[in-house]
């Protein structure tokens, strides 16, 4: 058993064998890497591979809690954590999905119950047949919908300077894989989470290297002076109908040829100030070319997210402002035309992992659409009043939003699956 665990540790850490190929060209800080590696090897050699107590926590590998002040995990560290999770848990499968523009290897994690992962190919085939709806009568479609699982896609880190989503990815995976609450058991039983921890690995490494280089200097929060994607920079979110970039093609293959998720959640971090998070529904007018059932699904997921944030006391959620359904070449909008429910949230960002205190007296009095910022309104019922905002706060909001999406995916699993076979248009 110890030998098996040691081999698993070596695979997870890329210390030997075929798994030794690098996934990042930017070396992590040596001290933090050695600490994380030592903790992981000690953990893997110590006990059997079952139960949450024997699955590594994110901080065991990262060396700090995700979202800690002035700490950012680079791509290699995040991948190392996901491979460790795969080695330790029967509820996680990690697969390489293709190279980036600079030669790093993108990964996808499939997280669900042990029983579901044993039948992963079958559930993928059900999702494909329902999505394409070829040679299916109503009875067959209903039978497949009853047998299948909800496929929920959650991705992070498309825009690399929006750092919180990628930092939340290890903690989301750990919680879904290990928590034993009634909610999480239901999610694992009824949902297959397809998680892309980092959509722009090259960009994340550039941002982390830039931030670490300037940490503790007057330039700690200075804007990065190079594009965070070598060829397209911020416009990697404009490539979802052309697929010119290798990262876009890697993702499109999973979305439109293999997995056909019912819900596609694309995390971002640019909330209308001073709101703490934008959540759908989107602003009017609606694009009438999108199936009405898709837009109803967007509203359903958005309501689940804002309701959870409210229950947890996370104030400052706003909807129906700024973001709409008219740019159809983006990561969350192109899926609408594949009958997928595309979700965008935009969580508040200061700069990288540096905390910032906001003076309530200096907050703007109105949003750009004229809605007051300090008075409860229909789409901003719990105003944020200022104070400290840390990367960890953003990570907490994003975690809540991801979990709400998984929960509503589980609770309405048959509806999501049946909807894939029955698009309706005006």
C-alpha positions as a printed NumPy array, in Angstrom:
array([[  0.   ,   0.   ,   0.   ],
       [  2.772,   2.438,   0.876],
       [  4.444,   1.764,  -2.469],
       [  1.17 ,   2.446,  -4.282],
       [  0.707,   5.691,  -2.4  ],
       [  4.248,   6.798,  -3.084],
       [  3.774,   6.15 ,  -6.812],
       [  0.539,   8.12 ,  -6.703],
       [  2.383,  10.972,  -5.026],
       [  5.078,  10.911,  -7.687],
       [  2.469,  11.045, -10.452],
       [  0.689,  13.92 ,  -8.76 ],
       [  3.908,  15.884,  -8.297],
       [  5.368,  15.108, -11.751],
       [  8.481,  13.638, -10.123],
       [  8.947,  10.645, -12.387],
       [  7.687,   8.398, -15.139],
       [  5.548,   9.532, -18.064],
       [  3.797,  12.097, -15.858],
       [  7.012,  14.08 , -15.455],
       [  6.363,  16.417, -18.391],
       [  6.045,  20.047, -17.219],
       [  2.714,  21.818, -17.46 ],
       [  4.119,  25.294, -16.806],
       [  7.242,  27.133, -17.825],
       [  7.083,  29.561, -14.928],
       [  8.634,  27.937, -11.825],
       [  6.726,  28.472,  -8.584],
       [  8.494,  30.04 ,  -5.635],
       [ 10.911,  27.36 ,  -4.473],
       [ 10.125,  27.505,  -0.795],
       [  6.346,  27.273,  -1.289],
       [  6.723,  24.465,  -3.849],
       [  8.953,  22.404,  -1.558],
       [  6.559,  22.864,   1.359],
       [  3.548,  21.875,  -0.728],
       [  5.354,  18.869,  -2.202],
       [  6.541,  17.674,   1.195],
       [  3.07 ,  17.997,   2.684],
       [  1.512,  16.124,  -0.215],
       [  3.992,  13.235,  -0.145],
       [  3.619,  12.921,   3.635],
       [ -0.146,  12.938,   3.331],
       [ -0.257,  10.342,   0.54 ],
       [  2.105,   7.946,   2.31 ],
       [  0.258,   8.261,   5.609],
       [ -3.086,   6.624,   5.041],
       [ -5.58 ,   4.775,   2.851],
       [ -7.323,   6.444,  -0.053],
       [-10.806,   6.947,   1.32 ],
       [-12.736,   9.608,   3.17 ],
       [-12.322,  13.37 ,   3.361],
       [ -9.654,  13.042,   6.056],
       [ -7.252,  11.421,   3.556],
       [ -7.908,  13.723,   0.6  ],
       [ -5.534,  16.707,   0.468],
       [ -6.973,  20.115,   1.19 ],
       [ -6.007,  22.877,  -1.237],
       [ -3.679,  24.486,   1.318],
       [ -1.798,  21.184,   1.686],
       [ -0.503,  21.652,  -1.861],
       [ -0.772,  25.396,  -2.443],
       [  0.872,  26.211,   0.878],
       [ -1.878,  28.701,   1.758],
       [ -5.653,  28.946,   1.782],
       [ -7.036,  29.992,  -1.625],
       [ -7.726,  33.708,  -1.513],
       [ -5.147,  34.524,   1.166],
       [ -3.888,  38.106,   1.155],
       [ -1.047,  38.648,  -1.319],
       [ -0.887,  34.975,  -2.318],
       [ -1.619,  33.587,  -5.78 ],
       [ -1.272,  29.991,  -6.944],
       [  0.246,  29.621, -10.396],
       [ -0.905,  27.125, -12.999],
       [  1.544,  24.349, -12.175],
       [  0.516,  24.464,  -8.519],
       [ -3.196,  24.308,  -9.357],
       [ -2.635,  21.389, -11.739],
       [ -0.547,  19.615,  -9.118],
       [ -3.451,  19.92 ,  -6.696],
       [ -5.973,  18.526,  -9.167],
       [ -3.728,  15.58 ,  -9.99 ],
       [ -3.32 ,  14.899,  -6.272],
       [ -7.102,  14.979,  -5.903],
       [ -7.425,  12.519,  -8.774],
       [ -4.85 ,  10.211,  -7.184],
       [ -6.61 ,  10.318,  -3.815],
       [-10.315,  10.233,  -4.63 ],
       [-12.559,   7.887,  -6.596],
       [-14.859,  10.87 ,  -7.099],
       [-12.435,  12.807,  -9.319],
       [-11.004,  12.092, -12.764],
       [ -8.542,  14.547, -14.319],
       [ -7.802,  14.434, -18.032],
       [ -5.538,  16.438, -20.311],
       [ -7.552,  18.231, -22.986],
       [ -4.883,  19.819, -25.183],
       [ -2.033,  22.325, -25.381],
       [ -2.128,  26.09 , -24.945],
       [ -0.574,  28.635, -27.294],
       [  2.665,  28.469, -25.276],
       [  2.729,  24.709, -24.821],
       [  1.215,  24.194, -21.38 ],
       [ -1.305,  21.381, -20.971],
       [ -4.921,  22.248, -20.194],
       [ -6.848,  19.908, -17.914],
       [-10.477,  19.116, -17.18 ],
       [-11.758,  17.534, -13.97 ],
       [-14.839,  15.319, -13.861],
       [-16.287,  15.197, -10.357],
       [-19.269,  13.124,  -9.248],
       [-20.09 ,  10.041,  -7.189],
       [-17.952,   6.942,  -7.518],
       [-20.854,   5.11 ,  -9.173],
       [-21.396,   7.866, -11.717],
       [-17.735,   8.047, -12.676],
       [-17.703,   4.305, -13.278],
       [-20.356,   4.922, -15.955],
       [-18.919,   8.191, -17.228],
       [-18.91 ,   7.152, -20.882],
       [-22.56 ,   6.103, -20.682],
       [-23.649,   9.44 , -19.21 ],
       [-21.642,  11.306, -21.832],
       [-23.422,   9.331, -24.557],
       [-26.823,  10.127, -23.024],
       [-25.972,  13.83 , -22.97 ],
       [-24.858,  13.658, -26.603],
       [-27.989,  11.853, -27.794],
       [-30.317,  14.247, -25.978],
       [-28.435,  17.27 , -27.301],
       [-28.436,  16.158, -30.923],
       [-31.941,  14.621, -30.692],
       [-31.415,  12.57 , -33.835],
       [-33.646,   9.545, -34.35 ],
       [-35.229,   9.993, -30.917],
       [-38.953,   9.804, -30.348],
       [-40.568,  11.348, -27.275],
       [-40.575,   8.104, -25.314],
       [-36.875,   7.502, -25.969],
       [-36.014,  11.068, -25.022],
       [-37.932,  10.779, -21.752],
       [-36.231,   7.479, -20.952],
       [-32.78 ,   8.925, -21.586],
       [-33.607,  12.012, -19.523],
       [-34.656,   9.775, -16.639],
       [-31.481,   7.69 , -16.854],
       [-28.963,  10.471, -17.376],
       [-27.333,  12.984, -15.065],
       [-27.253,  16.757, -15.205],
       [-23.992,  17.868, -16.821],
       [-22.856,  21.171, -15.286],
       [-19.819,  22.969, -16.673],
       [-17.893,  25.456, -14.494],
       [-14.787,  27.196, -15.795],
       [-12.366,  29.709, -14.305],
       [ -9.558,  32.016, -15.288],
       [-10.408,  32.983, -18.867],
       [ -9.344,  36.582, -18.153],
       [ -6.151,  36.061, -16.217],
       [ -6.025,  39.343, -14.29 ],
       [ -9.439,  38.432, -12.858],
       [ -7.644,  36.152, -10.439],
       [-10.321,  34.968,  -7.987],
       [-12.086,  32.361, -10.182],
       [ -8.928,  30.326, -10.815],
       [ -7.975,  30.571,  -7.128],
       [-11.415,  29.225,  -6.154],
       [-11.112,  26.21 ,  -8.459],
       [ -9.136,  23.894,  -6.111],
       [-11.467,  24.603,  -3.19 ],
       [-14.585,  23.98 ,  -5.278],
       [-13.207,  20.643,  -6.451],
       [-12.198,  19.643,  -2.916],
       [-15.589,  20.51 ,  -1.461],
       [-17.57 ,  18.678,  -4.125],
       [-15.316,  15.637,  -3.791],
       [-15.223,  15.413,   0.009],
       [-18.147,  17.116,   1.753],
       [-20.757,  14.759,   3.195],
       [-23.665,  17.165,   3.616],
       [-27.066,  16.179,   2.274],
       [-26.728,  18.854,  -0.395],
       [-23.336,  17.657,  -1.593],
       [-24.367,  14.013,  -1.678],
       [-27.345,  14.984,  -3.822],
       [-25.065,  16.977,  -6.119],
       [-22.658,  14.068,  -6.523],
       [-25.504,  11.624,  -7.133],
       [-27.363,  13.725,  -9.694],
       [-24.726,  15.933, -11.337],
       [-21.497,  15.378, -13.226],
       [-19.369,  18.474, -12.763],
       [-17.102,  19.219, -15.715],
       [-14.608,  21.692, -14.288],
       [-11.956,  23.585, -16.227],
       [ -9.793,  25.017, -13.415],
       [ -7.907,  27.46 , -15.646],
       [ -9.064,  28.46 , -19.127],
       [ -5.957,  30.571, -19.816],
       [ -2.963,  28.828, -18.213],
       [ -0.382,  30.967, -20.015],
       [ -2.063,  34.13 , -18.774],
       [ -2.326,  32.964, -15.172],
       [  1.4  ,  32.289, -15.019],
       [  2.184,  35.696, -16.516],
       [ -0.046,  37.443, -13.976],
       [  1.311,  35.515, -10.984],
       [  4.906,  36.15 , -12.028],
       [  4.191,  39.873, -12.511],
       [  2.438,  40.192,  -9.155],
       [  5.122,  38.306,  -7.244],
       [  7.831,  40.417,  -8.884],
       [  6.185,  43.636,  -7.683],
       [  4.93 ,  42.426,  -4.299],
       [  5.92 ,  44.76 ,  -1.484],
       [  6.979,  47.537,  -3.838],
       [  5.167,  50.752,  -4.849],
       [  4.121,  48.87 ,  -8.   ],
       [  2.331,  46.034,  -6.204],
       [ -1.003,  46.69 ,  -7.934],
       [  0.401,  48.059, -11.193],
       [ -1.245,  46.851, -14.409],
       [  0.646,  44.13 , -16.231],
       [  2.622,  45.464, -19.194],
       [  2.078,  42.523, -21.564],
       [ -0.942,  40.725, -22.954],
       [ -2.101,  37.846, -20.777],
       [ -2.641,  35.794, -23.896],
       [  0.244,  35.933, -26.348],
       [ -1.917,  36.525, -29.412],
       [ -5.3  ,  37.886, -28.343],
       [ -5.032,  39.157, -24.77 ],
       [ -8.44 ,  40.003, -23.294],
       [-10.088,  39.06 , -26.577],
       [ -9.746,  35.357, -25.851],
       [-13.412,  35.803, -24.926],
       [-14.183,  36.875, -28.51 ],
       [-13.014,  33.627, -30.099],
       [-15.975,  31.364, -29.406],
       [-17.307,  31.344, -32.95 ],
       [-13.968,  31.415, -34.836],
       [-11.875,  29.083, -32.628],
       [ -8.566,  30.518, -33.794],
       [ -6.812,  29.864, -30.478],
       [ -5.851,  26.36 , -29.315],
       [ -7.438,  26.953, -25.906],
       [-10.78 ,  27.739, -27.574],
       [-10.575,  24.587, -29.679],
       [ -9.757,  22.441, -26.65 ],
       [-12.828,  23.753, -24.849],
       [-15.13 ,  23.643, -27.88 ],
       [-14.4  ,  19.962, -28.394],
       [-15.654,  19.19 , -24.89 ],
       [-18.643,  21.532, -25.141],
       [-19.96 ,  20.725, -28.598],
       [-18.579,  17.31 , -29.549],
       [-18.207,  15.319, -26.344],
       [-20.121,  16.514, -23.267],
       [-22.957,  18.857, -24.319],
       [-23.513,  20.286, -20.807],
       [-26.947,  21.622, -19.95 ],
       [-25.494,  24.481, -17.864],
       [-22.321,  26.368, -18.826],
       [-20.998,  28.678, -16.092],
       [-18.267,  31.126, -17.13 ],
       [-16.745,  33.02 , -14.16 ],
       [-15.487,  36.589, -14.468],
       [-14.529,  39.372, -12.09 ],
       [-15.685,  42.826, -13.153],
       [-18.824,  43.747, -11.185],
       [-20.58 ,  47.101, -11.668],
       [-19.089,  49.187,  -8.852],
       [-19.863,  49.214,  -5.949],
       [-21.873,  45.977,  -6.292],
       [-19.998,  42.872,  -5.193],
       [-21.262,  40.508,  -7.882],
       [-23.345,  40.687, -11.04 ],
       [-25.712,  37.737, -11.471],
       [-28.246,  37.131, -14.281],
       [-30.937,  37.893, -15.386],
       [-29.274,  40.048, -18.004],
       [-30.243,  43.5  , -19.154],
       [-32.971,  44.15 , -21.708],
       [-33.625,  44.043, -24.566],
       [-33.286,  40.277, -24.891],
       [-31.924,  38.761, -28.08 ],
       [-35.06 ,  37.147, -29.602],
       [-32.968,  34.591, -31.502],
       [-32.166,  32.754, -28.262],
       [-34.646,  29.98 , -27.374],
       [-37.047,  31.22 , -24.664],
       [-36.475,  28.053, -22.629],
       [-32.765,  28.875, -22.501],
       [-33.487,  32.344, -21.141],
       [-35.869,  30.864, -18.564],
       [-33.054,  28.557, -17.536],
       [-30.676,  31.494, -17.165],
       [-33.183,  33.195, -14.86 ],
       [-33.628,  29.982, -12.847],
       [-29.904,  29.606, -12.209],
       [-29.498,  33.319, -11.509],
       [-32.243,  33.198,  -8.9  ],
       [-30.593,  30.185,  -7.251],
       [-27.312,  32.096,  -7.003],
       [-28.744,  35.323,  -5.583],
       [-30.964,  33.412,  -3.146],
       [-27.976,  31.512,  -1.791],
       [-25.897,  34.658,  -1.465],
       [-28.75 ,  36.29 ,   0.455],
       [-29.096,  33.325,   2.825],
       [-25.379,  33.417,   3.523],
       [-25.314,  37.157,   4.21 ],
       [-23.228,  37.963,   1.144],
       [-24.684,  41.339,   0.216],
       [-24.151,  43.421,  -2.9  ],
       [-25.547,  41.145,  -5.634],
       [-26.973,  43.034,  -8.599],
       [-28.818,  41.929, -11.748],
       [-30.315,  43.433, -14.89 ],
       [-27.524,  45.932, -15.546],
       [-24.859,  46.271, -18.196],
       [-24.469,  42.663, -19.318],
       [-26.859,  41.451, -22.018],
       [-27.411,  38.663, -24.554],
       [-26.386,  40.466, -27.727],
       [-22.705,  39.617, -28.087],
       [-22.903,  36.058, -29.347],
       [-19.235,  35.207, -29.79 ],
       [-18.447,  34.882, -26.095],
       [-17.816,  31.863, -23.913],
       [-21.235,  31.974, -22.223],
       [-23.278,  33.369, -25.151],
       [-22.31 ,  31.032, -27.995],
       [-23.694,  28.042, -26.023],
       [-27.185,  29.609, -26.165],
       [-27.333,  28.587, -29.817],
       [-26.534,  25.024, -28.817],
       [-29.515,  25.034, -26.438],
       [-27.281,  25.371, -23.376],
       [-27.965,  27.632, -20.396],
       [-25.012,  30.029, -20.376],
       [-24.276,  31.767, -17.067],
       [-21.964,  34.719, -16.516],
       [-21.218,  36.237, -13.138],
       [-18.889,  39.162, -12.531],
       [-17.5  ,  39.312,  -8.986],
       [-15.868,  42.421,  -7.534],
       [-12.133,  42.846,  -8.062],
       [ -9.607,  45.16 ,  -6.488],
       [ -6.111,  44.336,  -7.762],
       [ -4.756,  40.802,  -7.797],
       [ -4.495,  39.495,  -4.199],
       [ -3.979,  42.843,  -2.465],
       [ -6.751,  43.832,   0.01 ],
       [ -8.396,  47.235,  -0.18 ],
       [-10.621,  49.27 ,   2.131],
       [-13.445,  51.312,   0.605],
       [-14.739,  54.408,   2.402],
       [-18.552,  54.247,   2.337],
       [-18.744,  58.026,   2.042],
       [-16.788,  57.909,  -1.204],
       [-18.841,  55.245,  -2.97 ],
       [-20.737,  56.502,  -6.034],
       [-24.376,  57.346,  -5.35 ],
       [-25.725,  55.76 ,  -8.524],
       [-24.892,  53.012, -10.963],
       [-24.409,  53.978, -14.576],
       [-28.06 ,  53.15 , -15.336],
       [-29.204,  55.644, -12.702],
       [-30.174,  53.102, -10.025],
       [-29.122,  54.258,  -6.526],
       [-26.312,  52.344,  -4.885],
       [-27.326,  52.966,  -1.266],
       [-31.055,  52.141,  -1.43 ],
       [-32.592,  48.661,  -1.812],
       [-34.053,  48.261,  -5.303],
       [-35.639,  45.393,  -7.233],
       [-32.405,  44.108,  -8.729],
       [-30.107,  45.345,  -5.933],
       [-32.053,  44.584,  -2.755],
       [-29.045,  44.266,  -0.406],
       [-26.636,  47.139,  -1.07 ],
       [-22.983,  46.801,  -0.143],
       [-21.963,  49.587,   2.234],
       [-18.21 ,  49.582,   1.794],
       [-15.39 ,  48.334,   4.002],
       [-12.569,  45.899,   3.364],
       [-12.565,  43.736,   0.25 ],
       [-10.099,  40.899,  -0.002],
       [ -9.373,  38.231,  -2.562],
       [-10.811,  35.749,  -0.069],
       [-14.111,  37.65 ,  -0.087],
       [-14.276,  37.273,  -3.857],
       [-13.405,  33.57 ,  -3.588],
       [-16.203,  33.082,  -1.041],
       [-18.781,  34.757,  -3.292],
       [-17.637,  32.705,  -6.275],
       [-17.756,  29.463,  -4.285],
       [-21.32 ,  30.224,  -3.204],
       [-22.324,  30.941,  -6.79 ],
       [-20.722,  27.733,  -8.08 ],
       [-22.368,  25.629,  -5.379],
       [-25.755,  27.242,  -6.025],
       [-25.43 ,  26.342,  -9.699],
       [-24.578,  22.736,  -8.885],
       [-27.458,  22.558,  -6.411],
       [-30.069,  23.822,  -8.861],
       [-28.593,  21.472, -11.445],
       [-29.261,  18.58 ,  -9.084],
       [-32.694,  19.704,  -7.91 ],
       [-34.034,  20.158, -11.449],
       [-31.93 ,  17.493, -13.124],
       [-34.675,  15.926, -15.25 ],
       [-35.855,  19.305, -16.477],
       [-32.36 ,  20.242, -17.663],
       [-31.916,  16.953, -19.483],
       [-35.35 ,  16.986, -21.109],
       [-34.855,  20.59 , -22.224],
       [-31.809,  19.614, -24.289],
       [-34.017,  17.594, -26.648],
       [-36.838,  20.14 , -26.945],
       [-35.63 ,  23.625, -27.935],
       [-38.433,  26.126, -28.464],
       [-38.187,  29.234, -30.602],
       [-40.433,  32.156, -31.361]])
